[in-house]
Amino acid sequence: MTDNLATLDVVVDGRTLTVHRVTTLSSMKAERLRQAAIANPHADEDAQVLLVIFYPTLASCTTVKEGLVFTGDEFLNLDPHEADKWYTACNTLNPGELPGPEMSDAEKAEDVEKKEP
């Protein structure tokens, strides 16, 4: 995979999603979705976490040719393997935009060293 990859198509639960690189506009859309989830919290705490932390970024950098991107409720009800395909495509194009497994202290130090000039 090249660093200049602009989009990635992935089939999730029968829908072909096109995942894009995060832009200023998609970041704004994600923030609006996040604020809406905070203003109207889900009764289930785990669902709320998914709707505030993961769904906004996934939804805001994704388009579909036919139909709609998954709603928040549809996202919550996806098979975990299907949701993971969407997450992986988004994370591939936009590393660091979504939370992932916690890094060890050594990995964090190495990551900081890579980013420093």
N, C-alpha and C positions, 0 to 999 in steps of 0.2 A: 504494500500500500504506500502511496506517495504522500508527501506532506502537503501537496497542493490540491488534494482531493476536496472538491467543493460540495458534493452531495453523495449520499449513499442510500440506495433503495433497499428496503427490507420488508418482507411479508410478515405481518403480525396479525394473527387471528383472521386470516383471509383477506386483509386489506394491505395493499401495497403502499407503504409509507415512504416518502422521500425526506430524508433527514438532511438538514443544511447546516453549514457552519453558523455559529451564533454571531449575530450582528447587533449593532446598537438598537435597531428596531425590535429584533426578536427579544433582546434583553428587557426592553420596555414592556413588551407584551407579557413576558414571564413575570415581571414585577406586578403588573396589573392582575394576572391570574393569582399570584401569591397573596396580594392584598385582598382579593375577593374571597380566597379561602380562609384568610384570617378573620375577615369581617363576618363570614358565615361559617363558623366552625362545624365540622362533621361531629356527630355524636360519638363516634368511635375514635379514640385517641390515636391508634395506629394509622387509621385512614387519614386522619388530619395531618399526621407527619408526612405521609406520602403525597397528599394534596398540596402541602406547603413547600416541601423540599424537592420532590422529584417531578411531579406532574407539570408544573409551570415551564421548566426548561425543556422537557420532552415535547410538550404540546407546541411551544412557541417556535421551535426550530424545525417543525415537521409540517409537510403539506401532503395532500393526497390528490391524485388526478380525478378520482371519482368518489363521491361521498364526503364524509367528514373525518377529521382526525378524531380519535377517541375522546369522549367527554371524560370528565373526572370520574364519574361513577362507572363508566365502561372500563376505564383504566384500573380502578380498584378491583374489578371483577375479572380481569384478564388472568389466564393461566400464568403462573409465575415464569414459566419458560418462555412464553410469548412476550411478557413484559420485559424479560431479560434481553430478548433480541432487540427490542426498541432501545433499551438502555445502552446496550453494547454499541449499537450503531451511532447513537448520539455521543457516547463517550469516546468512540474512535475518532470522530470528527472534531470533538470539542473536549479534549482532555482537561480535567480539572473543573469543568462546569457543573458536574454532578458529584455528589459524595460517593466515595467508594470505600473499599476496605481500608482500615486504619493502617498507616505506615508505621514501621518501627522508628525509633529515634535515629538509628543509623541511616535508614532510608530517607527520613526527613532532612538530615544533615547533608546527605548526598544530593538531594533534590535542590536544596538551597545553594549548594556549591555550583551546580549546573546553571542556575539562574543568575548568579552573580557574574558581573563582567570580568 
